[in-house]
Amino acid sequence: MYSLFNSVSEPVVLILDVTQAEVELDEIMRGASSVYRGDSPLFRHPNVRQILQVSNNPAFEMAARGLDSEVFGDVKIEVFHTLKEALNYARASS
C-alpha cells in the first residue's frame, strides 16, 4: 500500500473503515506499530495528509487516541462512527 501513495500527485486523506473488524486491543496495537514504524511506515508517508478512522469499537478508538502521543510518534487520527461522517469531514477539510 505504501507504493500506492507514492503514485499520487498530492497528499490525500486516508480513511480506514474498521467497522467490520473483530480484533483484540493487543492485535490492534501490533498492527498500528507496523504502519507507523519501520522502513515504510504508511502513517508517515509524505502523501498521507490526514488519517481518519471509522469504528464503533472502543478498542480502536482507544488505540487511535494512544497513537497521538510522543511514545507512538504523535500520529493524529480522527475517529468517526460512520463512513458518511468521515467522508463529510474529509470533503470539508480539503
C-alpha positions as CSV (number, residue, x, y, z in Angstrom):
1,M,0.0,0.0,0.0
2,Y,2.9,2.3,0.6
3,S,3.8,2.3,-3.1
4,L,0.2,3.3,-3.9
5,F,0.8,6.5,-2.0
6,N,4.0,7.1,-4.0
7,S,1.9,7.4,-7.1
8,V,-0.5,10.2,-6.1
9,S,0.4,13.7,-7.1
10,E,-0.6,15.4,-3.9
11,P,-1.2,14.5,-0.2
12,V,-4.5,12.7,0.4
13,V,-6.8,11.7,3.2
14,L,-6.5,8.1,4.3
15,I,-9.8,6.7,5.6
16,L,-9.6,3.4,7.5
17,D,-13.1,1.8,7.9
18,V,-12.6,-0.9,10.5
19,T,-16.3,-1.2,11.5
20,Q,-16.3,-4.9,10.5
21,A,-13.0,-5.8,12.1
22,E,-13.2,-8.2,15.1
23,V,-9.8,-8.0,16.9
24,E,-8.4,-7.6,20.4
25,L,-6.6,-4.5,21.7
26,D,-3.2,-6.2,21.5
27,E,-3.8,-7.1,17.9
28,I,-4.7,-3.5,17.1
29,M,-1.5,-2.2,18.8
30,R,0.7,-4.7,16.9
31,G,-1.0,-3.7,13.6
32,A,-0.7,0.0,14.4
33,S,3.0,-0.4,15.1
34,S,3.6,-1.8,11.6
35,V,2.0,1.3,10.0
36,Y,3.9,4.0,11.9
37,R,7.3,2.4,12.4
38,G,9.8,0.5,10.2
39,D,11.2,1.1,6.8
40,S,8.0,2.2,5.0
41,P,5.5,3.4,7.7
42,L,2.2,4.1,5.9
43,F,1.0,6.6,8.5
44,R,4.2,8.6,8.0
45,H,4.1,8.7,4.2
46,P,4.5,12.3,2.9
47,N,1.4,11.8,0.7
48,V,-0.9,11.0,3.7
49,R,-2.2,14.4,4.7
50,Q,-4.6,13.1,7.3
51,I,-5.8,9.8,8.8
52,L,-9.5,9.2,9.5
53,Q,-10.8,6.1,11.2
54,V,-14.3,4.7,11.1
55,S,-15.2,2.5,14.1
56,N,-17.7,1.8,16.8
57,N,-15.2,-0.4,18.7
58,P,-13.9,1.3,21.8
59,A,-10.6,-0.5,21.5
60,F,-10.0,1.0,18.1
61,E,-10.9,4.5,19.4
62,M,-8.5,4.0,22.4
63,A,-5.7,2.9,20.0
64,A,-6.3,6.0,17.8
65,R,-6.0,8.2,20.9
66,G,-3.0,6.3,22.1
67,L,-1.1,6.9,18.9
68,D,-1.4,10.6,19.4
69,S,1.4,10.6,22.0
70,E,5.1,11.1,21.9
71,V,5.8,7.5,22.6
72,F,3.9,6.4,19.5
73,G,5.2,9.3,17.3
74,D,2.3,11.7,17.6
75,V,0.2,10.1,14.9
76,K,-3.1,12.1,14.8
77,I,-6.2,10.1,13.8
78,E,-9.7,11.5,13.8
79,V,-12.3,8.9,14.7
80,F,-15.8,8.7,13.3
81,H,-18.7,6.3,13.9
82,T,-19.9,6.2,10.3
83,L,-18.2,6.4,6.9
84,K,-20.6,9.2,5.9
85,E,-19.3,11.3,8.8
86,A,-15.7,10.6,7.8
87,L,-16.3,11.5,4.1
88,N,-18.1,14.7,5.1
89,Y,-15.2,15.7,7.3
90,A,-12.6,14.9,4.6
91,R,-14.5,16.9,2.0
92,A,-14.9,19.9,4.3
93,S,-11.2,19.9,5.2
94,S,-9.8,19.7,1.7
